[in-house]
């Protein structure tokens, strides 16, 4: 998911350089959304992993 966020971020930068501000803004919103989803999933799996290790011990 972070890979797609990076792709959309790069698309946003390139579109911004060439003056396509609408496309740049849209790609930036998608990149930001994917990044936040990836962070939330990372934290969720981190907490679940900690509880799973404690349950096994």
C-alpha distance matrix in Angstrom:
0.0 3.8 5.2 5.3 6.4 8.7 9.9 10.8 12.4 14.4 15.4 16.6 18.6 20.2 21.1 22.6 24.6 26.1 26.9 24.7 24.1 23.1 20.3 19.3 19.3 17.3 14.5 14.7 14.5 11.4 9.7 11.3 10.3 6.5 7.5 10.0 8.2 6.1 9.7 11.5 9.9 10.6 14.1 14.7 14.3 16.2 19.0 19.2 19.4 22.2 24.1 23.8 25.3 28.0 28.8 29.3 31.7
3.8 0.0 3.8 5.4 4.9 6.1 8.6 9.9 10.3 12.3 14.1 15.0 16.4 18.4 19.7 20.8 22.6 24.5 25.4 23.6 23.0 22.5 19.8 18.2 18.4 17.1 14.0 13.4 14.0 11.5 8.7 10.1 10.4 7.0 6.1 9.4 9.1 6.4 8.9 11.8 11.0 10.7 13.9 15.5 15.2 16.3 19.3 20.1 20.1 22.4 24.7 24.8 25.9 28.5 29.7 30.2 32.2
5.2 3.8 0.0 3.8 5.4 5.2 6.3 8.8 9.8 10.7 12.4 14.2 15.4 16.7 18.3 19.9 21.3 22.9 24.3 22.6 22.5 22.2 19.0 17.6 18.6 17.2 13.7 14.0 15.1 12.4 9.7 12.2 12.8 9.3 9.3 12.8 12.4 10.0 12.7 15.4 14.3 14.0 17.5 18.9 18.2 19.4 22.6 23.1 22.8 25.3 27.7 27.4 28.3 31.2 32.4 32.5 34.6
5.3 5.4 3.8 0.0 3.8 5.3 4.9 6.2 8.4 9.8 10.4 12.1 14.2 15.3 16.2 18.1 20.0 21.1 22.2 20.0 20.0 19.1 16.0 15.1 15.9 14.0 10.7 11.6 12.4 9.2 7.3 10.4 10.6 7.4 8.7 12.1 11.5 10.2 13.3 15.5 14.7 15.4 18.6 19.6 19.4 21.1 24.0 24.3 24.5 27.2 29.2 29.0 30.4 33.1 34.0 34.5 36.7
6.4 4.9 5.4 3.8 0.0 3.8 5.4 5.2 6.1 8.7 9.9 10.4 12.3 14.3 15.2 16.3 18.5 20.1 20.8 18.9 18.2 17.6 14.9 13.3 13.6 12.3 9.1 8.8 9.7 7.3 4.3 7.0 8.0 5.4 5.7 9.4 9.8 8.9 11.3 13.8 14.0 14.4 17.2 18.7 19.1 20.3 23.0 23.9 24.3 26.6 28.7 29.0 30.3 32.7 33.9 34.7 36.7
8.7 6.1 5.2 5.3 3.8 0.0 3.8 5.5 4.9 6.2 8.6 9.7 10.5 12.3 14.1 15.2 16.6 18.6 19.8 18.4 18.1 18.3 15.4 13.4 14.5 13.9 10.3 9.9 12.0 10.2 6.8 9.4 11.4 9.1 8.4 12.2 13.2 11.6 13.5 16.6 16.6 16.3 19.2 21.2 21.2 22.0 25.0 26.1 26.0 28.1 30.6 30.8 31.7 34.3 35.7 36.2 38.0
9.9 8.6 6.3 4.9 5.4 3.8 0.0 3.8 5.4 5.2 6.2 8.6 9.9 10.7 12.2 14.1 15.5 16.7 18.2 16.5 16.9 16.8 13.5 12.1 13.9 12.8 9.1 10.1 12.3 10.1 7.8 11.3 12.7 10.5 11.1 14.8 15.2 14.0 16.5 19.2 18.9 19.1 22.2 23.7 23.6 24.9 27.8 28.6 28.6 31.0 33.3 33.2 34.3 37.0 38.2 38.6 40.6
10.8 9.9 8.8 6.2 5.2 5.5 3.8 0.0 3.8 5.4 4.9 6.0 8.6 9.8 10.3 12.0 14.2 15.3 16.1 14.0 13.9 13.4 10.3 9.0 10.3 9.1 5.3 6.6 8.8 6.8 5.1 8.8 10.3 9.1 10.2 13.4 14.2 13.9 16.3 18.6 18.9 19.6 22.3 23.7 24.2 25.6 28.2 29.1 29.5 31.8 33.9 34.1 35.5 38.0 39.1 39.8 41.9
12.4 10.3 9.8 8.4 6.1 4.9 5.4 3.8 0.0 3.8 5.4 5.0 6.3 8.7 9.8 10.5 12.5 14.5 15.2 13.9 13.3 13.8 11.2 8.6 9.9 10.1 6.6 5.8 9.0 8.4 5.5 8.1 10.9 10.2 10.0 13.2 14.8 14.4 15.9 18.7 19.5 19.7 22.0 24.0 24.6 25.5 28.1 29.4 29.8 31.7 34.0 34.6 35.6 38.0 39.4 40.2 42.0
14.4 12.3 10.7 9.8 8.7 6.2 5.2 5.4 3.8 0.0 3.8 5.3 5.0 6.2 8.5 9.7 10.7 12.5 14.2 13.3 13.6 14.7 11.7 9.4 11.9 12.2 8.7 8.9 12.3 11.6 9.1 11.9 14.6 13.5 13.3 16.7 18.2 17.3 19.0 21.9 22.4 22.3 25.0 27.0 27.2 28.0 30.9 32.1 32.1 34.2 36.7 37.0 37.8 40.4 41.9 42.4 44.1
15.4 14.1 12.4 10.4 9.9 8.6 6.2 4.9 5.4 3.8 0.0 3.8 5.5 5.2 6.0 8.4 9.9 10.7 12.1 10.5 11.3 11.9 8.5 7.1 10.1 9.9 6.6 8.3 11.5 10.6 9.4 12.6 14.7 14.0 14.7 17.9 19.0 18.7 20.8 23.3 23.7 24.2 26.9 28.5 28.9 30.1 32.8 33.8 34.1 36.3 38.5 38.8 40.0 42.5 43.7 44.3 46.3
16.6 15.0 14.2 12.1 10.4 9.7 8.6 6.0 5.0 5.3 3.8 0.0 3.8 5.5 5.2 6.0 8.6 10.0 10.4 8.9 8.6 9.5 6.9 4.1 6.8 7.7 5.1 5.6 9.1 9.5 8.5 10.9 13.4 13.6 14.1 16.8 18.4 18.7 20.2 22.7 23.7 24.2 26.4 28.3 29.1 30.1 32.6 33.9 34.4 36.4 38.6 39.2 40.4 42.7 44.0 44.9 46.8
18.6 16.4 15.4 14.2 12.3 10.5 9.9 8.6 6.3 5.0 5.5 3.8 0.0 3.8 5.5 5.1 6.2 8.8 9.9 9.8 9.8 11.8 9.9 6.7 9.5 11.2 8.8 8.4 12.2 12.9 11.1 13.1 16.1 16.2 15.9 18.7 20.8 20.5 21.7 24.5 25.6 25.7 27.8 30.0 30.8 31.4 33.9 35.5 35.8 37.5 40.0 40.6 41.5 43.8 45.5 46.2 47.9
20.2 18.4 16.7 15.3 14.3 12.3 10.7 9.8 8.7 6.2 5.2 5.5 3.8 0.0 3.8 5.4 5.1 6.4 8.7 8.7 10.1 12.1 9.8 7.7 11.3 12.6 10.3 11.1 14.7 14.8 13.5 16.1 18.7 18.5 18.7 21.7 23.3 23.0 24.6 27.4 28.1 28.3 30.7 32.7 33.2 34.0 36.7 38.1 38.2 40.2 42.6 43.0 44.0 46.4 47.9 48.5 50.3
21.1 19.7 18.3 16.2 15.2 14.1 12.2 10.3 9.8 8.5 6.0 5.2 5.5 3.8 0.0 3.8 5.5 5.2 6.2 5.1 6.8 8.6 6.4 5.1 8.9 10.1 8.8 10.1 13.3 13.8 13.5 15.9 18.2 18.5 19.2 21.9 23.4 23.7 25.4 27.8 28.7 29.3 31.6 33.4 34.1 35.2 37.7 38.9 39.4 41.5 43.6 44.1 45.4 47.7 49.0 49.8 51.7
22.6 20.8 19.9 18.1 16.3 15.2 14.1 12.0 10.5 9.7 8.4 6.0 5.1 5.4 3.8 0.0 3.8 5.4 5.1 5.6 5.6 8.6 7.9 5.3 8.2 10.8 10.0 10.0 13.2 14.7 14.1 15.7 18.5 19.3 19.5 21.8 23.9 24.3 25.5 27.9 29.3 29.7 31.7 33.7 34.7 35.5 37.8 39.4 40.0 41.7 43.9 44.8 45.9 48.0 49.5 50.5 52.2
24.6 22.6 21.3 20.0 18.5 16.6 15.5 14.2 12.5 10.7 9.9 8.6 6.2 5.1 5.5 3.8 0.0 3.8 5.5 7.7 8.7 12.0 11.1 8.9 12.0 14.4 13.2 13.3 16.8 18.0 16.9 18.7 21.6 22.1 22.0 24.6 26.7 26.7 27.8 30.6 31.8 31.9 34.0 36.2 37.0 37.6 40.1 41.7 42.0 43.7 46.2 46.9 47.8 50.0 51.7 52.5 54.1
26.1 24.5 22.9 21.1 20.1 18.6 16.7 15.3 14.5 12.5 10.7 10.0 8.8 6.4 5.2 5.4 3.8 0.0 3.8 5.9 8.4 11.3 10.4 9.5 12.8 14.7 13.9 14.9 18.0 18.9 18.5 20.6 23.2 23.6 24.1 26.7 28.5 28.7 30.1 32.7 33.7 34.1 36.3 38.3 39.0 39.9 42.4 43.8 44.2 46.1 48.4 49.0 50.1 52.4 53.9 54.6 56.4
26.9 25.4 24.3 22.2 20.8 19.8 18.2 16.1 15.2 14.2 12.1 10.4 9.9 8.7 6.2 5.1 5.5 3.8 0.0 3.8 5.5 8.7 9.1 8.4 11.0 13.3 13.4 14.1 16.9 18.4 18.5 20.1 22.5 23.6 24.1 26.3 28.2 28.9 30.2 32.4 33.8 34.5 36.4 38.3 39.4 40.3 42.6 44.1 44.8 46.6 48.7 49.5 50.7 52.9 54.3 55.3 57.1
24.7 23.6 22.6 20.0 18.9 18.4 16.5 14.0 13.9 13.3 10.5 8.9 9.8 8.7 5.1 5.6 7.7 5.9 3.8 0.0 3.8 5.7 5.6 6.1 8.7 10.2 10.7 12.2 14.5 15.7 16.3 18.2 20.2 21.2 22.3 24.4 26.0 26.9 28.5 30.4 31.7 32.7 34.7 36.2 37.4 38.6 40.8 42.0 42.9 44.9 46.8 47.5 48.9 51.1 52.3 53.3 55.3
24.1 23.0 22.5 20.0 18.2 18.1 16.9 13.9 13.3 13.6 11.3 8.6 9.8 10.1 6.8 5.6 8.7 8.4 5.5 3.8 0.0 3.8 5.5 4.9 6.0 8.5 9.8 10.3 12.2 14.2 15.0 16.2 18.2 19.9 20.7 22.4 24.3 25.5 26.7 28.5 30.1 31.2 32.9 34.5 36.0 37.0 39.0 40.4 41.5 43.3 45.1 46.1 47.6 49.5 50.8 52.1 54.0
23.1 22.5 22.2 19.1 17.6 18.3 16.8 13.4 13.8 14.7 11.9 9.5 11.8 12.1 8.6 8.6 12.0 11.3 8.7 5.7 3.8 0.0 3.8 5.4 5.2 6.2 8.6 9.9 10.8 12.5 14.2 15.5 16.8 18.6 20.0 21.4 22.9 24.5 26.0 27.4 28.9 30.4 32.0 33.3 34.8 36.3 38.0 39.2 40.6 42.5 44.1 44.9 46.7 48.6 49.6 51.0 53.1
20.3 19.8 19.0 16.0 14.9 15.4 13.5 10.3 11.2 11.7 8.5 6.9 9.9 9.8 6.4 7.9 11.1 10.4 9.1 5.6 5.5 3.8 0.0 3.8 5.5 5.1 6.0 8.4 9.9 10.6 12.1 14.1 15.4 16.5 18.1 20.0 21.2 22.4 24.3 25.9 27.0 28.4 30.4 31.6 32.8 34.3 36.4 37.4 38.5 40.6 42.3 42.9 44.6 46.7 47.7 48.8 51.0
19.3 18.2 17.6 15.1 13.3 13.4 12.1 9.0 8.6 9.4 7.1 4.1 6.7 7.7 5.1 5.3 8.9 9.5 8.4 6.1 4.9 5.4 3.8 0.0 3.8 5.5 5.2 6.1 8.7 10.0 10.4 12.1 14.2 15.3 16.2 18.3 20.0 20.9 22.4 24.4 25.7 26.7 28.6 30.2 31.4 32.6 34.7 36.0 37.0 38.9 40.8 41.6 43.0 45.1 46.3 47.5 49.4
19.3 18.4 18.6 15.9 13.6 14.5 13.9 10.3 9.9 11.9 10.1 6.8 9.5 11.3 8.9 8.2 12.0 12.8 11.0 8.7 6.0 5.2 5.5 3.8 0.0 3.8 5.5 5.1 6.3 8.8 9.8 10.5 12.3 14.3 15.3 16.6 18.4 20.0 21.1 22.7 24.4 25.7 27.2 28.7 30.3 31.5 33.3 34.7 36.0 37.7 39.4 40.4 42.1 43.9 45.1 46.5 48.4
17.3 17.1 17.2 14.0 12.3 13.9 12.8 9.1 10.1 12.2 9.9 7.7 11.2 12.6 10.1 10.8 14.4 14.7 13.3 10.2 8.5 6.2 5.1 5.5 3.8 0.0 3.8 5.4 5.2 6.4 8.6 10.0 10.7 12.5 14.3 15.6 16.7 18.5 20.2 21.4 22.7 24.4 26.1 27.2 28.7 30.3 32.0 33.1 34.5 36.5 38.0 38.8 40.7 42.6 43.5 44.9 47.0
14.5 14.0 13.7 10.7 9.1 10.3 9.1 5.3 6.6 8.7 6.6 5.1 8.8 10.3 8.8 10.0 13.2 13.9 13.4 10.7 9.8 8.6 6.0 5.2 5.5 3.8 0.0 3.8 5.4 5.1 6.1 8.5 9.8 10.5 12.1 14.3 15.3 16.4 18.3 20.0 21.0 22.3 24.4 25.7 26.8 28.3 30.4 31.4 32.5 34.6 36.3 36.9 38.6 40.7 41.7 42.9 45.0
14.7 13.4 14.0 11.6 8.8 9.9 10.1 6.6 5.8 8.9 8.3 5.6 8.4 11.1 10.1 10.0 13.3 14.9 14.1 12.2 10.3 9.9 8.4 6.1 5.1 5.4 3.8 0.0 3.8 5.4 5.0 6.1 8.5 9.9 10.4 12.3 14.2 15.2 16.5 18.4 19.9 20.9 22.6 24.3 25.7 26.8 28.7 30.2 31.2 33.0 34.9 35.8 37.3 39.2 40.5 41.8 43.7
14.5 14.0 15.1 12.4 9.7 12.0 12.3 8.8 9.0 12.3 11.5 9.1 12.2 14.7 13.3 13.2 16.8 18.0 16.9 14.5 12.2 10.8 9.9 8.7 6.3 5.2 5.4 3.8 0.0 3.8 5.5 5.2 6.1 8.6 9.9 10.7 12.3 14.2 15.5 16.6 18.4 19.9 21.3 22.6 24.4 25.7 27.3 28.6 30.1 31.8 33.4 34.4 36.2 38.0 39.0 40.6 42.6
11.4 11.5 12.4 9.2 7.3 10.2 10.1 6.8 8.4 11.6 10.6 9.5 12.9 14.8 13.8 14.7 18.0 18.9 18.4 15.7 14.2 12.5 10.6 10.0 8.8 6.4 5.1 5.4 3.8 0.0 3.8 5.5 5.1 6.1 8.5 10.0 10.6 12.2 14.3 15.4 16.5 18.2 20.1 21.0 22.4 24.1 25.9 26.9 28.2 30.3 31.8 32.5 34.4 36.4 37.2 38.5 40.7
9.7 8.7 9.7 7.3 4.3 6.8 7.8 5.1 5.5 9.1 9.4 8.5 11.1 13.5 13.5 14.1 16.9 18.5 18.5 16.3 15.0 14.2 12.1 10.4 9.8 8.6 6.1 5.0 5.5 3.8 0.0 3.8 5.5 5.2 6.1 8.7 10.0 10.5 12.3 14.4 15.4 16.4 18.5 20.0 21.1 22.3 24.5 25.7 26.6 28.6 30.5 31.2 32.7 34.8 36.0 37.1 39.1
11.3 10.1 12.2 10.4 7.0 9.4 11.3 8.8 8.1 11.9 12.6 10.9 13.1 16.1 15.9 15.7 18.7 20.6 20.1 18.2 16.2 15.5 14.1 12.1 10.5 10.0 8.5 6.1 5.2 5.5 3.8 0.0 3.8 5.5 5.1 6.2 8.6 9.9 10.6 12.4 14.3 15.3 16.7 18.4 20.0 21.0 22.8 24.4 25.6 27.2 29.0 30.1 31.6 33.4 34.7 36.2 38.0
10.3 10.4 12.8 10.6 8.0 11.4 12.7 10.3 10.9 14.6 14.7 13.4 16.1 18.7 18.2 18.5 21.6 23.2 22.5 20.2 18.2 16.8 15.4 14.2 12.3 10.7 9.8 8.5 6.1 5.1 5.5 3.8 0.0 3.8 5.4 5.3 6.2 8.6 10.0 10.7 12.3 14.2 15.6 16.5 18.4 19.9 21.4 22.6 24.1 26.0 27.4 28.4 30.3 32.0 33.0 34.5 36.6
6.5 7.0 9.3 7.4 5.4 9.1 10.5 9.1 10.2 13.5 14.0 13.6 16.2 18.5 18.5 19.3 22.1 23.6 23.6 21.2 19.9 18.6 16.5 15.3 14.3 12.5 10.5 9.9 8.6 6.1 5.2 5.5 3.8 0.0 3.8 5.5 5.1 6.1 8.7 9.9 10.5 12.1 14.3 15.2 16.4 18.1 20.1 20.9 22.1 24.3 25.8 26.4 28.3 30.3 31.2 32.5 34.6
7.5 6.1 9.3 8.7 5.7 8.4 11.1 10.2 10.0 13.3 14.7 14.1 15.9 18.7 19.2 19.5 22.0 24.1 24.1 22.3 20.7 20.0 18.1 16.2 15.3 14.3 12.1 10.4 9.9 8.5 6.1 5.1 5.4 3.8 0.0 3.8 5.5 5.1 6.2 8.7 9.9 10.5 12.4 14.2 15.4 16.4 18.5 20.0 20.8 22.6 24.6 25.5 26.9 28.9 30.2 31.4 33.3
10.0 9.4 12.8 12.1 9.4 12.2 14.8 13.4 13.2 16.7 17.9 16.8 18.7 21.7 21.9 21.8 24.6 26.7 26.3 24.4 22.4 21.4 20.0 18.3 16.6 15.6 14.3 12.3 10.7 10.0 8.7 6.2 5.3 5.5 3.8 0.0 3.8 5.4 5.1 6.2 8.6 9.8 10.7 12.2 14.2 15.2 16.7 18.3 19.8 21.2 22.8 24.2 25.8 27.4 28.6 30.3 32.1
8.2 9.1 12.4 11.5 9.8 13.2 15.2 14.2 14.8 18.2 19.0 18.4 20.8 23.3 23.4 23.9 26.7 28.5 28.2 26.0 24.3 22.9 21.2 20.0 18.4 16.7 15.3 14.2 12.3 10.6 10.0 8.6 6.2 5.1 5.5 3.8 0.0 3.8 5.5 5.2 6.1 8.5 10.0 10.5 12.2 14.1 15.5 16.4 18.0 20.0 21.3 22.2 24.2 26.0 26.8 28.3 30.5
6.1 6.4 10.0 10.2 8.9 11.6 14.0 13.9 14.4 17.3 18.7 18.7 20.5 23.0 23.7 24.3 26.7 28.7 28.9 26.9 25.5 24.5 22.4 20.9 20.0 18.5 16.4 15.2 14.2 12.2 10.5 9.9 8.6 6.1 5.1 5.4 3.8 0.0 3.8 5.5 5.1 6.0 8.7 9.8 10.5 12.0 14.3 15.2 16.1 18.3 20.0 20.6 22.2 24.4 25.4 26.6 28.6
9.7 8.9 12.7 13.3 11.3 13.5 16.5 16.3 15.9 19.0 20.8 20.2 21.7 24.6 25.4 25.5 27.8 30.1 30.2 28.5 26.7 26.0 24.3 22.4 21.1 20.2 18.3 16.5 15.5 14.3 12.3 10.6 10.0 8.7 6.2 5.1 5.5 3.8 0.0 3.8 5.5 5.0 6.2 8.6 10.0 10.4 12.4 14.2 15.1 16.6 18.6 19.8 21.1 22.8 24.3 25.8 27.4
11.5 11.8 15.4 15.5 13.8 16.6 19.2 18.6 18.7 21.9 23.3 22.7 24.5 27.4 27.8 27.9 30.6 32.7 32.4 30.4 28.5 27.4 25.9 24.4 22.7 21.4 20.0 18.4 16.6 15.4 14.4 12.4 10.7 9.9 8.7 6.2 5.2 5.5 3.8 0.0 3.8 5.4 5.2 6.1 8.6 9.8 10.7 12.3 14.1 15.5 16.8 18.2 20.1 21.5 22.6 24.4 26.3
9.9 11.0 14.3 14.7 14.0 16.6 18.9 18.9 19.5 22.4 23.7 23.7 25.6 28.1 28.7 29.3 31.8 33.7 33.8 31.7 30.1 28.9 27.0 25.7 24.4 22.7 21.0 19.9 18.4 16.5 15.4 14.3 12.3 10.5 9.9 8.6 6.1 5.1 5.5 3.8 0.0 3.8 5.5 5.0 6.1 8.4 9.9 10.4 11.9 14.2 15.4 16.1 18.1 20.0 20.8 22.2 24.4
10.6 10.7 14.0 15.4 14.4 16.3 19.1 19.6 19.7 22.3 24.2 24.2 25.7 28.3 29.3 29.7 31.9 34.1 34.5 32.7 31.2 30.4 28.4 26.7 25.7 24.4 22.3 20.9 19.9 18.2 16.4 15.3 14.2 12.1 10.5 9.8 8.5 6.0 5.0 5.4 3.8 0.0 3.8 5.5 5.3 6.0 8.7 9.9 10.4 12.3 14.4 15.1 16.4 18.5 19.8 21.0 22.8
14.1 13.9 17.5 18.6 17.2 19.2 22.2 22.3 22.0 25.0 26.9 26.4 27.8 30.7 31.6 31.7 34.0 36.3 36.4 34.7 32.9 32.0 30.4 28.6 27.2 26.1 24.4 22.6 21.3 20.1 18.5 16.7 15.6 14.3 12.4 10.7 10.0 8.7 6.2 5.2 5.5 3.8 0.0 3.8 5.5 5.0 6.2 8.6 9.7 10.6 12.5 14.1 15.4 16.8 18.4 20.1 21.6
14.7 15.5 18.9 19.6 18.7 21.2 23.7 23.7 24.0 27.0 28.5 28.3 30.0 32.7 33.4 33.7 36.2 38.3 38.3 36.2 34.5 33.3 31.6 30.2 28.7 27.2 25.7 24.3 22.6 21.0 20.0 18.4 16.5 15.2 14.2 12.2 10.5 9.8 8.6 6.1 5.0 5.5 3.8 0.0 3.8 5.4 5.3 6.2 8.5 10.1 10.8 12.2 14.4 15.7 16.5 18.4 20.4
14.3 15.2 18.2 19.4 19.1 21.2 23.6 24.2 24.6 27.2 28.9 29.1 30.8 33.2 34.1 34.7 37.0 39.0 39.4 37.4 36.0 34.8 32.8 31.4 30.3 28.7 26.8 25.7 24.4 22.4 21.1 20.0 18.4 16.4 15.4 14.2 12.2 10.5 10.0 8.6 6.1 5.3 5.5 3.8 0.0 3.8 5.5 5.0 5.9 8.5 9.8 10.1 12.1 14.1 14.9 16.2 18.4
16.2 16.3 19.4 21.1 20.3 22.0 24.9 25.6 25.5 28.0 30.1 30.1 31.4 34.0 35.2 35.5 37.6 39.9 40.3 38.6 37.0 36.3 34.3 32.6 31.5 30.3 28.3 26.8 25.7 24.1 22.3 21.0 19.9 18.1 16.4 15.2 14.1 12.0 10.4 9.8 8.4 6.0 5.0 5.4 3.8 0.0 3.8 5.5 5.1 6.3 8.8 9.8 10.7 12.5 14.3 15.5 17.0
19.0 19.3 22.6 24.0 23.0 25.0 27.8 28.2 28.1 30.9 32.8 32.6 33.9 36.7 37.7 37.8 40.1 42.4 42.6 40.8 39.0 38.0 36.4 34.7 33.3 32.0 30.4 28.7 27.3 25.9 24.5 22.8 21.4 20.1 18.5 16.7 15.5 14.3 12.4 10.7 9.9 8.7 6.2 5.3 5.5 3.8 0.0 3.8 5.4 5.2 6.3 8.6 10.1 10.8 12.4 14.5 15.9
19.2 20.1 23.1 24.3 23.9 26.1 28.6 29.1 29.4 32.1 33.8 33.9 35.5 38.1 38.9 39.4 41.7 43.8 44.1 42.0 40.4 39.2 37.4 36.0 34.7 33.1 31.4 30.2 28.6 26.9 25.7 24.4 22.6 20.9 20.0 18.3 16.4 15.2 14.2 12.3 10.4 9.9 8.6 6.2 5.0 5.5 3.8 0.0 3.8 5.5 5.2 6.1 8.7 9.9 10.4 12.3 14.5
19.4 20.1 22.8 24.5 24.3 26.0 28.6 29.5 29.8 32.1 34.1 34.4 35.8 38.2 39.4 40.0 42.0 44.2 44.8 42.9 41.5 40.6 38.5 37.0 36.0 34.5 32.5 31.2 30.1 28.2 26.6 25.6 24.1 22.1 20.8 19.8 18.0 16.1 15.1 14.1 11.9 10.4 9.7 8.5 5.9 5.1 5.4 3.8 0.0 3.8 5.4 5.0 6.2 8.6 9.8 10.6 12.6
22.2 22.4 25.3 27.2 26.6 28.1 31.0 31.8 31.7 34.2 36.3 36.4 37.5 40.2 41.5 41.7 43.7 46.1 46.6 44.9 43.3 42.5 40.6 38.9 37.7 36.5 34.6 33.0 31.8 30.3 28.6 27.2 26.0 24.3 22.6 21.2 20.0 18.3 16.6 15.5 14.2 12.3 10.6 10.1 8.5 6.3 5.2 5.5 3.8 0.0 3.8 5.5 5.3 6.3 8.7 10.2 11.0
24.1 24.7 27.7 29.2 28.7 30.6 33.3 33.9 34.0 36.7 38.5 38.6 40.0 42.6 43.6 43.9 46.2 48.4 48.7 46.8 45.1 44.1 42.3 40.8 39.4 38.0 36.3 34.9 33.4 31.8 30.5 29.0 27.4 25.8 24.6 22.8 21.3 20.0 18.6 16.8 15.4 14.4 12.5 10.8 9.8 8.8 6.3 5.2 5.4 3.8 0.0 3.8 5.5 5.1 6.1 8.7 10.1
23.8 24.8 27.4 29.0 29.0 30.8 33.2 34.1 34.6 37.0 38.8 39.2 40.6 43.0 44.1 44.8 46.9 49.0 49.5 47.5 46.1 44.9 42.9 41.6 40.4 38.8 36.9 35.8 34.4 32.5 31.2 30.1 28.4 26.4 25.5 24.2 22.2 20.6 19.8 18.2 16.1 15.1 14.1 12.2 10.1 9.8 8.6 6.1 5.0 5.5 3.8 0.0 3.8 5.4 5.0 6.3 8.8
25.3 25.9 28.3 30.4 30.3 31.7 34.3 35.5 35.6 37.8 40.0 40.4 41.5 44.0 45.4 45.9 47.8 50.1 50.7 48.9 47.6 46.7 44.6 43.0 42.1 40.7 38.6 37.3 36.2 34.4 32.7 31.6 30.3 28.3 26.9 25.8 24.2 22.2 21.1 20.1 18.1 16.4 15.4 14.4 12.1 10.7 10.1 8.7 6.2 5.3 5.5 3.8 0.0 3.8 5.4 5.2 6.4
28.0 28.5 31.2 33.1 32.7 34.3 37.0 38.0 38.0 40.4 42.5 42.7 43.8 46.4 47.7 48.0 50.0 52.4 52.9 51.1 49.5 48.6 46.7 45.1 43.9 42.6 40.7 39.2 38.0 36.4 34.8 33.4 32.0 30.3 28.9 27.4 26.0 24.4 22.8 21.5 20.0 18.5 16.8 15.7 14.1 12.5 10.8 9.9 8.6 6.3 5.1 5.4 3.8 0.0 3.8 5.5 5.4
28.8 29.7 32.4 34.0 33.9 35.7 38.2 39.1 39.4 41.9 43.7 44.0 45.5 47.9 49.0 49.5 51.7 53.9 54.3 52.3 50.8 49.6 47.7 46.3 45.1 43.5 41.7 40.5 39.0 37.2 36.0 34.7 33.0 31.2 30.2 28.6 26.8 25.4 24.3 22.6 20.8 19.8 18.4 16.5 14.9 14.3 12.4 10.4 9.8 8.7 6.1 5.0 5.4 3.8 0.0 3.8 5.6
29.3 30.2 32.5 34.5 34.7 36.2 38.6 39.8 40.2 42.4 44.3 44.9 46.2 48.5 49.8 50.5 52.5 54.6 55.3 53.3 52.1 51.0 48.8 47.5 46.5 44.9 42.9 41.8 40.6 38.5 37.1 36.2 34.5 32.5 31.4 30.3 28.3 26.6 25.8 24.4 22.2 21.0 20.1 18.4 16.2 15.5 14.5 12.3 10.6 10.2 8.7 6.3 5.2 5.5 3.8 0.0 3.8
31.7 32.2 34.6 36.7 36.7 38.0 40.6 41.9 42.0 44.1 46.3 46.8 47.9 50.3 51.7 52.2 54.1 56.4 57.1 55.3 54.0 53.1 51.0 49.4 48.4 47.0 45.0 43.7 42.6 40.7 39.1 38.0 36.6 34.6 33.3 32.1 30.5 28.6 27.4 26.3 24.4 22.8 21.6 20.4 18.4 17.0 15.9 14.5 12.6 11.0 10.1 8.8 6.4 5.4 5.6 3.8 0.0
